[in-house]
Amino acid sequence: MRLTLSLFLALATGFANAQGQDTDAAKALGFMRSMSIPLNAVQFFDRASEAWTWTFGKEPGAKLQLSDREAGILEGTVRLNFRSTMLTGREESMGSVIYHVRLQIRAGECRAVVSGLSHTGNRTTTRGGIHLGTIMRNDTDVASAGGMSRSNLIRLHAEVRETATTRINSLLQAMEARIRASVEP
């Protein structure tokens, strides 16, 4: 009886943890953009690869981790340097937002997915960094960070989210513009 009860509790706890992780992933900030351009898959891949070099590839710490022409996949990680304009915790929150970019390319279509945005604060300060972790879509879903009040944490998170959103959207737009410019006669 105790073995059965222990097994049931272990399964229920595992199921609850898995559910919590799924909901957190659904609340995380992410971007998706689809580009429709009349090219075959190989031409589109070559132009997207070149556009990567001139957009995301120019960002600090950008690394192209997978470039599979036959499967039509480009994947990489990129870093966005961040410095808060808030006075509270300015040096501690200064750091970077790291994110993952995946381009799935088929004939006539390229789907760009940006996910996994995570903020890491400045570790070299005397009090240690303020790490926000996963950037969320809403400020109410922000996890607590040591050394900050909830109101300042929400303001900082909103600032990080706004900075990342602006930069990533401009890079996606520049990438699409570069691909389209290479096709135009």
ABEGO torsion letter per residue (X at the ends): XAAAAAAAAAAAAAAAAAAAAAAAAAABBBBBBBBBBBBBAAAAAAAAAAAAAABAAABBGBBBABBBAAAGBBBBBBBBBBBBABABGAAAABEBBBBBBBBBBBBGBBBBBBBGBBBBBBAABAAEBBBAEBBBABAAABBBBBGBBAAAAAAAAAAAAAAAAAAAAAAAAAAAAAAAAAABX
